[in-house]
Every structure is written in C-alpha cells, then in structure tokens.
Amino acid sequence: MARIESRNAVVPCAHPERPHACVFFVRERCSVSVEAENRALEHLIARDARTLGFEINRRVIEVQGTCAQRRGVS
C-alpha cells in the first residue's frame, strides 16, 4: 500500500513485492491517482540526498493536475 499525502488516502501499490520509488499523478477533479515508477528520478533524488548527507526514510512524490479526458484531449 502507498499513501497519497495530499488526499490523506491509501492506495494499492503497483509493485508491492519490492521497494521502489514512484510518482503519483493525482487528478484534481476526481482524485483518481496513477502510479508511475521512474528509476531515473529515484537515482537523482538518492544522489542529491547523498550529496547533502541526508538519509531518506520515506519518499512521497505527487503531481496534481487534469487528465486528458477532462481537457478534451484524445
């Protein structure tokens, strides 16, 4: 399970069998979320944390916006 902080909600994780970093794209109007795994982003965040001497305990990345269907884009 993963937590969507901005919605105070818990959603099923796409890959519960292994730890991974993901980005949640949250539709503002209907609150539906889609999980996308991005290893390049995970690498950049880990690199910056190491540079800062920062230990990551938990990571939640959310992007809020409007889906193509609501915008009328096919």
Secondary structure, 3 states (H helix, E strand, C coil): CEEEHHHCEEECCCCCCCCCCEEEEEECCCCCEEEEECHHHHHHHHHHHHHHCCCCCCCCEEEEECCHHHHCCC
